[in-house]
Amino acid sequence: MEFKAVAKFVRISSTKVRMIVDAVKGKPVEVGLDILRFMPQKAAGILEKTLRSAVANADQHSGVDIDSLVIRNIIADQGPTLKRFKARARGRGTRILKRTTHITVILCDDLL
C-alpha cells in the first residue's frame, strides 16, 4: 500500500531539493528522518516536515505498521516562478526569479 504527502508552492529552488532527495530515497522512514534531522540545508527541514506528514497520513489507516514503511520516492517538481525587478545603474532594471517547488513524498510498506 502506498501513502503520500504533497507540499506545494515551497519557496526554494527544486534543484536544491533534488540534491537532498538522493540521500534518503529507498531508506526506511526512521533512517531517513535521522539523516534529514542532521543536515544543515534548508531543503532538509522542508523534506523532513513533508515526510512526517506522509507518516501521519499512513497512521490514519488501520493495520499499517509505521516502523516497516520505506521511502519509495520523493519527487521535487518545479512550481511557478515569482518574477521581481531590482533597480540597477542608469535607470535599468534586472529580473529576479524567485523559484518555487512542489514536493511529493511516497511511502510504501515494502520496497518493490
DSSP file (Angstrom, degrees, kcal/mol; ACC not computed):
  #  RESIDUE AA STRUCTURE BP1 BP2  ACC     N-H-->O    O-->H-N    N-H-->O    O-->H-N    TCO  KAPPA ALPHA  PHI   PSI    X-CA   Y-CA   Z-CA
    1    1 A M              0   0    0      0, 0.0   108,-0.9     0, 0.0     2,-0.4   0.000 360.0 360.0 360.0 142.0    0.0    0.0    0.0
    2    2 A E  E     -A  108   0A   0    106,-0.2     2,-0.4   107,-0.1   106,-0.2  -0.831 360.0-171.8-109.6 145.5    1.2    3.5   -0.8
    3    3 A F  E     -A  107   0A   0    104,-2.4   104,-3.5    -2,-0.4     2,-0.3  -0.983  10.9-173.9-131.2 143.3    0.9    6.7    1.2
    4    4 A K  E     -A  106   0A   0     -2,-0.4     2,-0.3   102,-0.2   102,-0.2  -0.965  16.7-165.4-141.9 157.5    1.8   10.1    0.0
    5    5 A A  E     -A  105   0A   0    100,-1.9   100,-2.8    -2,-0.3     2,-0.4  -0.992  12.3-156.5-137.8 143.6    2.1   13.7    1.1
    6    6 A V  E     -A  104   0A   0     -2,-0.3     2,-0.5    98,-0.2    98,-0.2  -0.977   7.3-168.2-126.2 132.0    2.4   16.8   -1.1
    7    7 A A  E     -A  103   0A   0     96,-3.0    96,-3.2    -2,-0.4     3,-0.3  -0.979  20.2-165.9-116.1 117.7    3.9   20.2   -0.2
    8    8 A K  E     +     0   0A   0     -2,-0.5    94,-0.2    94,-0.2    -2,-0.0  -0.740  58.0  13.0-108.7 153.5    3.1   22.8   -2.9
    9    9 A F  E    S+     0   0A   0     -2,-0.3     2,-0.4     1,-0.2    -1,-0.2   0.830  73.4 173.5  58.2  39.7    4.5   26.2   -3.6
   10   10 A V  E     -A  101   0A   0     91,-2.6     2,-2.3    -3,-0.3    91,-1.8  -0.644  37.2-123.5 -78.2 131.0    7.5   25.9   -1.3
   11   11 A R  S    S+     0   0    0     -2,-0.4     2,-0.3    89,-0.2    89,-0.2  -0.422  77.3  91.0 -81.4  70.0    9.8   28.9   -1.6
   12   12 A I  S    S-     0   0    0     -2,-2.3     2,-0.1    86,-0.1    -2,-0.1  -0.970  82.8 -95.5-154.4 150.5   13.0   27.0   -2.6
   13   13 A S     >  -     0   0    0     -2,-0.3     4,-1.3     1,-0.1     3,-0.5  -0.416  26.8-132.0 -70.0 142.6   14.5   26.0   -5.9
   14   14 A S  H  > S+     0   0    0     86,-0.3     4,-2.3     1,-0.2     5,-0.1   0.796 105.0  61.1 -67.8 -27.3   13.8   22.5   -7.0
   15   15 A T  H  > S+     0   0    0      1,-0.2     4,-1.1     2,-0.2    -1,-0.2   0.857 102.8  51.2 -67.3 -33.3   17.5   21.8   -7.8
   16   16 A K  H  > S+     0   0    0     -3,-0.5     4,-0.6     2,-0.2    -1,-0.2   0.855 111.1  47.9 -70.2 -34.5   18.4   22.5   -4.2
   17   17 A V  H >X S+     0   0    0     -4,-1.3     4,-1.6     1,-0.2     3,-1.0   0.899 106.1  57.4 -71.5 -40.4   15.8   20.0   -3.0
   18   18 A R  H 3X S+     0   0    0     -4,-2.3     4,-1.0     1,-0.3    -1,-0.2   0.786  97.6  62.4 -63.3 -27.2   16.9   17.3   -5.5
   19   19 A M  H 3< S+     0   0    0     -4,-1.1    -1,-0.3     1,-0.2     4,-0.2   0.847 110.0  40.2 -64.4 -32.6   20.4   17.4   -4.0
   20   20 A I  H XX S+     0   0    0     -3,-1.0     3,-1.3    -4,-0.6     4,-0.5   0.767 101.1  73.2 -85.6 -28.9   19.0   16.2   -0.7
   21   21 A V  H >X S+     0   0    0     -4,-1.6     4,-1.7     1,-0.3     3,-1.3   0.864  89.0  58.3 -58.4 -42.0   16.5   13.7   -2.1
   22   22 A D  H 3< S+     0   0    0     -4,-1.0    -1,-0.3     1,-0.3    -2,-0.1   0.735  96.5  64.6 -64.5 -21.6   19.1   11.1   -3.1
   23   23 A A  H <4 S+     0   0    0     -3,-1.3    -1,-0.3    -4,-0.2    -2,-0.2   0.773 116.3  24.8 -72.4 -24.9   20.3   10.8    0.5
   24   24 A V  H X< S+     0   0    0     -3,-1.3     3,-1.7    -4,-0.5    47,-0.2   0.570  87.9 116.4-117.7 -12.3   17.0    9.4    1.8
   25   25 A K  T 3< S+     0   0    0     -4,-1.7    47,-0.1     1,-0.2    48,-0.1  -0.396  85.3  13.9 -65.8 131.5   15.3    7.8   -1.2
   26   26 A G  T 3  S+     0   0    0     45,-2.2    -1,-0.2     1,-0.3    46,-0.1   0.420 101.6 114.5  87.4  -0.2   14.9    4.0   -0.7
   27   27 A K  S <  S-     0   0    0     -3,-1.7    44,-2.8     1,-0.1    -1,-0.3  -0.615  76.6 -89.1 -98.8 160.1   15.7    4.0    3.0
   28   28 A P  B  >  -B   70   0A   0      0, 0.0     4,-2.5     0, 0.0    42,-0.3  -0.306  41.5-112.5 -61.4 154.6   13.3    3.2    5.9
   29   29 A V  H  > S+     0   0    0     40,-2.0     4,-2.6     1,-0.2     5,-0.2   0.897 114.6  51.1 -60.1 -44.0   11.4    6.2    7.2
   30   30 A E  H  > S+     0   0    0     39,-0.3     4,-1.9     1,-0.2    -1,-0.2   0.898 111.9  46.9 -64.2 -39.8   13.1    6.3   10.6
   31   31 A V  H  > S+     0   0    0      2,-0.2     4,-2.2     1,-0.2    -1,-0.2   0.908 111.8  51.9 -66.0 -42.0   16.6    6.3    9.0
   32   32 A G  H  X S+     0   0    0     -4,-2.5     4,-2.4     1,-0.2    -2,-0.2   0.894 108.8  49.7 -62.3 -40.9   15.5    8.9    6.5
   33   33 A L  H  X S+     0   0    0     -4,-2.6     4,-2.1     1,-0.2    -1,-0.2   0.889 110.2  51.1 -65.1 -38.5   14.2   11.2    9.3
   34   34 A D  H  X S+     0   0    0     -4,-1.9     4,-1.0    -5,-0.2    -2,-0.2   0.904 110.9  48.4 -64.3 -40.8   17.5   10.8   11.2
   35   35 A I  H >< S+     0   0    0     -4,-2.2     3,-0.6     1,-0.2    -2,-0.2   0.938 113.9  45.8 -64.0 -46.8   19.5   11.7    8.1
   36   36 A L  H >< S+     0   0    0     -4,-2.4     3,-1.2     1,-0.2    -1,-0.2   0.835 103.8  63.8 -66.8 -33.0   17.4   14.8    7.4
   37   37 A R  H 3< S+     0   0    0     -4,-2.1    -1,-0.2     1,-0.3    -2,-0.2   0.830 107.8  41.0 -61.8 -32.3   17.5   16.0   11.0
   38   38 A F  T << S+     0   0    0     -4,-1.0    -1,-0.3    -3,-0.6    -2,-0.2   0.264  88.5 105.9-105.0  12.6   21.2   16.5   11.0
   39   39 A M    <   -     0   0    0     -3,-1.2     6,-0.1    -4,-0.2   -19,-0.0  -0.763  61.6-147.3 -88.8 137.4   21.6   18.1    7.5
   40   40 A P        +     0   0    0      0, 0.0    -1,-0.1     0, 0.0    -4,-0.0   0.594  62.5 106.9 -81.8  -9.5   22.3   21.8    7.6
   41   41 A Q  S  > S-     0   0    0      1,-0.1     4,-0.9    -5,-0.0     3,-0.4  -0.314  72.9-129.8 -74.1 152.5   20.4   22.7    4.4
   42   42 A K  H  > S+     0   0    0      1,-0.2     4,-1.5     2,-0.2     3,-0.4   0.860 108.2  60.6 -64.2 -36.2   17.0   24.5    4.3
   43   43 A A  H  > S+     0   0    0      1,-0.2     4,-2.6     2,-0.2    -1,-0.2   0.808  95.7  61.6 -63.8 -29.9   15.7   21.8    2.0
   44   44 A A  H  > S+     0   0    0     -3,-0.4     4,-2.3     1,-0.2    -1,-0.2   0.900 103.6  48.7 -65.0 -40.5   16.3   19.1    4.6
   45   45 A G  H  X S+     0   0    0     -4,-0.9     4,-1.9    -3,-0.4    -1,-0.2   0.883 112.4  48.2 -65.6 -38.7   13.9   20.7    7.1
   46   46 A I  H  X S+     0   0    0     -4,-1.5     4,-2.0     2,-0.2    -2,-0.2   0.914 112.9  47.8 -68.2 -42.8   11.2   21.1    4.4
   47   47 A L  H  X S+     0   0    0     -4,-2.6     4,-2.6     1,-0.2    -2,-0.2   0.881 109.6  53.7 -64.4 -38.4   11.6   17.4    3.4
   48   48 A E  H  X S+     0   0    0     -4,-2.3     4,-2.4     1,-0.2    -1,-0.2   0.915 108.8  48.7 -62.7 -42.7   11.5   16.3    7.0
   49   49 A K  H  X S+     0   0    0     -4,-1.9     4,-1.5     2,-0.2    -1,-0.2   0.899 113.5  46.3 -64.4 -40.9    8.2   18.1    7.6
   50   50 A T  H  X S+     0   0    0     -4,-2.0     4,-1.9     2,-0.2    -2,-0.2   0.877 111.4  52.3 -69.6 -37.4    6.7   16.6    4.4
   51   51 A L  H  X S+     0   0    0     -4,-2.6     4,-2.0     1,-0.2    -2,-0.2   0.901 108.2  50.7 -64.9 -41.3    8.0   13.1    5.3
   52   52 A R  H  X S+     0   0    0     -4,-2.4     4,-2.1     1,-0.2    -1,-0.2   0.856 108.1  53.8 -63.6 -34.6    6.4   13.4    8.8
   53   53 A S  H  X S+     0   0    0     -4,-1.5     4,-2.0     2,-0.2    -2,-0.2   0.891 107.2  50.3 -66.0 -39.4    3.1   14.4    7.1
   54   54 A A  H  X S+     0   0    0     -4,-1.9     4,-2.0     2,-0.2    -2,-0.2   0.883 110.0  50.5 -65.7 -38.1    3.3   11.2    4.9
   55   55 A V  H  X S+     0   0    0     -4,-2.0     4,-1.9     2,-0.2    -2,-0.2   0.894 109.6  50.7 -65.7 -39.6    3.9    9.1    8.0
   56   56 A A  H  X S+     0   0    0     -4,-2.1     4,-0.8     2,-0.2    -2,-0.2   0.866 108.5  52.2 -65.9 -35.5    0.9   10.8    9.7
   57   57 A N  H >< S+     0   0    0     -4,-2.0     3,-0.6     1,-0.2     4,-0.4   0.894 110.2  48.3 -65.4 -38.9   -1.2   10.0    6.6
   58   58 A A  H >< S+     0   0    0     -4,-2.0     3,-1.2     1,-0.2    -2,-0.2   0.838 104.2  60.9 -68.4 -32.4   -0.2    6.4    6.8
   59   59 A D  H 3< S+     0   0    0     -4,-1.9    -1,-0.2     1,-0.2    -2,-0.2   0.730  91.6  68.1 -67.9 -21.6   -1.0    6.3   10.5
   60   60 A Q  T << S+     0   0    0     -4,-0.8     2,-0.4    -3,-0.6    -1,-0.2   0.734  87.2  79.5 -70.1 -22.2   -4.6    7.1    9.7
   61   61 A H  S X  S-     0   0    0     -3,-1.2     3,-0.8    -4,-0.4     2,-0.2  -0.713  84.1-126.2 -88.9 136.1   -5.1    3.7    8.1
   62   62 A S  T 3  S+     0   0    0     -2,-0.4     3,-0.1     1,-0.2    -2,-0.1  -0.522  88.9  29.6 -79.6 147.7   -5.7    0.8   10.4
   63   63 A G  T 3  S+     0   0    0      1,-0.3     2,-0.5    -2,-0.2    -1,-0.2   0.597  85.1 128.1  83.5  12.1   -3.4   -2.3   10.1
   64   64 A V    <   -     0   0    0     -3,-0.8     2,-0.8    -6,-0.2    -1,-0.3  -0.893  53.5-142.1-105.2 126.5   -0.4   -0.4    8.9
   65   65 A D    >   -     0   0    0     -2,-0.5     3,-1.1     1,-0.2     4,-0.2  -0.773   9.3-163.2 -87.2 110.9    2.9   -0.9   10.7
   66   66 A I  G >  S+     0   0    0     -2,-0.8     3,-1.3     1,-0.2   -37,-0.2   0.831  85.7  60.9 -64.3 -33.1    4.6    2.5   10.7
   67   67 A D  G 3  S+     0   0    0      1,-0.3    -1,-0.2    -3,-0.1   -37,-0.2   0.717 101.4  53.6 -69.6 -19.7    8.0    1.0   11.6
   68   68 A S  G <  S+     0   0    0     -3,-1.1    -1,-0.3   -40,-0.1    -2,-0.2   0.400  80.8 120.5 -96.0   4.0    8.1   -1.0    8.3
   69   69 A L    <   -     0   0    0     -3,-1.3   -40,-2.0    -4,-0.2     2,-0.4  -0.418  44.7-161.5 -72.6 143.9    7.4    1.9    6.0
   70   70 A V  E     -BC  28 108A   0     38,-2.7    38,-2.2   -42,-0.3     2,-1.0  -0.948  26.6-113.6-125.2 143.7   10.1    2.7    3.3
   71   71 A I  E     + C   0 107A   0    -44,-2.8   -45,-2.2    -2,-0.4    36,-0.2  -0.671  36.7 178.3 -77.2 104.6   10.6    5.9    1.4
   72   72 A R  E     -     0   0A   0     34,-1.7     2,-0.3    -2,-1.0    -1,-0.2   0.923  59.4 -14.5 -77.4 -44.3    9.7    4.7   -2.1
   73   73 A N  E     - C   0 106A   0     33,-1.8    33,-3.0   -48,-0.1     2,-0.4  -0.991  46.7-158.9-158.7 149.4   10.1    8.0   -4.0
   74   74 A I  E     - C   0 105A   0     -2,-0.3     2,-0.5    31,-0.2    31,-0.2  -0.988  16.6-165.1-131.1 123.7   10.5   11.7   -3.5
   75   75 A I  E     - C   0 104A   0     29,-2.9    29,-2.8    -2,-0.4     2,-0.6  -0.933   8.0-169.4-114.0 129.4    9.6   14.0   -6.4
   76   76 A A  E     - C   0 103A   0     -2,-0.5     2,-0.2    27,-0.2    27,-0.2  -0.874  16.4-179.2-118.5  95.4   10.7   17.7   -6.5
   77   77 A D  E     - C   0 102A   0     25,-2.6    25,-2.9    -2,-0.6     2,-0.3  -0.617  32.6-103.7 -94.1 154.3    8.9   19.4   -9.4
   78   78 A Q  E     - C   0 101A   0     -2,-0.2    23,-0.3    23,-0.2     3,-0.1  -0.604  37.0-163.0 -78.4 133.0    9.3   23.0  -10.3
   79   79 A G        -     0   0    0     21,-2.7    21,-0.3    -2,-0.3   -65,-0.1  -0.243  41.4 -51.9 -97.9-168.5    6.4   25.2   -9.3
   80   80 A P        -     0   0    0      0, 0.0     2,-0.5     0, 0.0    20,-0.3  -0.334  55.5-127.6 -67.5 151.7    5.5   28.7  -10.6
   81   81 A T        -     0   0    0     18,-0.2     2,-0.5    -3,-0.1    18,-0.2  -0.873  10.2-138.1-105.2 129.4    8.3   31.3  -10.6
   82   82 A L  E     -D   98   0B   0     16,-2.9    16,-3.2    -2,-0.5     2,-0.5  -0.740  19.8-148.6 -83.7 129.7    7.7   34.7   -8.9
   83   83 A K  E     +D   97   0B   0     -2,-0.5     2,-0.3    14,-0.2    14,-0.2  -0.888  23.0 168.6-107.3 124.9    9.2   37.5  -11.1
   84   84 A R  E     -D   96   0B   0     12,-2.7    12,-3.5    -2,-0.5     2,-0.4  -0.857  24.1-132.8-127.8 162.2   10.6   40.6   -9.4
   85   85 A F  E     -D   95   0B   0     -2,-0.3     2,-0.4    10,-0.2    10,-0.2  -0.935   9.5-158.6-120.6 144.4   12.7   43.5  -10.6
   86   86 A K  E     -D   94   0B   0      8,-2.5     8,-2.2    -2,-0.4     2,-0.1  -0.979  26.1-116.7-120.4 132.6   15.7   45.1   -9.0
   87   87 A A  E     -D   93   0B   0     -2,-0.4     6,-0.2     6,-0.2     2,-0.2  -0.442  38.7-179.6 -68.8 136.5   16.9   48.6   -9.8
   88   88 A R    >   -     0   0    0      4,-2.7     3,-0.7     1,-0.2     4,-0.2  -0.652  35.1 -57.8-126.4-176.1   20.3   48.9  -11.4
   89   89 A A  G >  S+     0   0    0      1,-0.2     3,-1.3    -2,-0.2    -1,-0.2  -0.218 112.6  20.9 -66.1 153.8   22.5   51.6  -12.7
   90   90 A R  G 3  S-     0   0    0      1,-0.3    -1,-0.2     2,-0.0     3,-0.1   0.770 131.1 -63.0  60.0  32.1   21.4   54.1  -15.4
   91   91 A G  G <  S+     0   0    0     -3,-0.7    -1,-0.3     1,-0.2    -2,-0.2   0.632 100.9 132.1  76.0  13.3   17.7   53.6  -14.8
   92   92 A R    <   -     0   0    0     -3,-1.3    -4,-2.7    -4,-0.2     2,-0.3  -0.403  41.2-150.9 -91.2 172.5   17.7   50.0  -15.8
   93   93 A G  E     -D   87   0B   0     -6,-0.2     2,-0.3    -2,-0.1    -6,-0.2  -0.995   1.1-152.8-141.8 146.3   16.2   47.0  -14.0
   94   94 A T  E     -D   86   0B   0     -8,-2.2    -8,-2.5    -2,-0.3     2,-0.3  -0.903  25.0-111.2-119.1 150.9   17.1   43.3  -13.9
   95   95 A R  E     -D   85   0B   0     -2,-0.3     2,-0.5   -10,-0.2   -10,-0.2  -0.567  21.3-159.6 -81.2 139.9   14.7   40.4  -13.3
   96   96 A I  E     -D   84   0B   0    -12,-3.5   -12,-2.7    -2,-0.3     2,-0.6  -0.989   9.9-151.6-115.2 125.8   15.0   38.4  -10.1
   97   97 A L  E     -D   83   0B   0     -2,-0.5     2,-0.8   -14,-0.2   -14,-0.2  -0.877   6.2-165.4-102.5 117.4   13.4   34.9  -10.3
   98   98 A K  E     -D   82   0B   0    -16,-3.2   -16,-2.9    -2,-0.6     2,-0.1  -0.883  20.0-152.0-103.0 106.0   12.1   33.5   -7.0
   99   99 A R        -     0   0    0     -2,-0.8     2,-0.3   -18,-0.2   -18,-0.2  -0.423  10.0-161.0 -84.8 151.0   11.5   29.8   -7.7
  100  100 A T        -     0   0    0    -20,-0.3   -21,-2.7   -21,-0.3     2,-0.3  -0.855   4.9-150.0-125.7 164.3    9.0   27.6   -6.0
  101  101 A T  E     -AC  10  78A   0    -91,-1.8   -91,-2.6    -2,-0.3     2,-0.5  -0.978  11.9-146.3-138.1 145.1    8.8   23.8   -5.7
  102  102 A H  E     - C   0  77A   0    -25,-2.9   -25,-2.6    -2,-0.3     2,-0.5  -0.973  24.5-162.6-108.0 119.1    6.1   21.1   -5.4
  103  103 A I  E     -AC   7  76A   0    -96,-3.2   -96,-3.0    -2,-0.5     2,-0.5  -0.894   7.6-172.7-109.0 129.3    7.4   18.2   -3.2
  104  104 A T  E     -AC   6  75A   0    -29,-2.8   -29,-2.9    -2,-0.5     2,-0.5  -0.986   3.6-166.1-122.0 124.5    5.7   14.8   -3.3
  105  105 A V  E     -AC   5  74A   0   -100,-2.8  -100,-1.9    -2,-0.5     2,-0.5  -0.948   4.6-167.2-111.4 127.2    6.8   12.1   -0.8
  106  106 A I  E     -AC   4  73A   0    -33,-3.0   -33,-1.8    -2,-0.5   -34,-1.7  -0.966   4.8-173.7-118.5 123.4    5.6    8.5   -1.5
  107  107 A L  E     -AC   3  71A   0   -104,-3.5  -104,-2.4    -2,-0.5     2,-0.3  -0.811   1.9-174.9-110.6 153.0    5.9    5.8    1.2
  108  108 A C  E     -AC   2  70A   0    -38,-2.2   -38,-2.7    -2,-0.3  -106,-0.2  -0.953  35.5-117.1-142.5 164.3    5.2    2.1    0.9
  109  109 A D  S    S+     0   0    0   -108,-0.9     2,-0.3    -2,-0.3    -1,-0.1   0.905 100.6   7.7 -67.2 -43.4    5.0   -1.0    3.1
  110  110 A D  S    S-     0   0    0   -109,-0.1     2,-0.4   -40,-0.1    -1,-0.2  -0.996  85.4-105.4-141.8 144.3    7.9   -2.8    1.3
  111  111 A L              0   0    0     -2,-0.3   -40,-0.0     1,-0.2   -39,-0.0  -0.548 360.0 360.0 -73.5 124.4   10.2   -1.6   -1.4
  112  112 A L              0   0    0     -2,-0.4    -1,-0.2     0, 0.0   -40,-0.0   0.433 360.0 360.0 -87.9 360.0    9.2   -3.2   -4.7
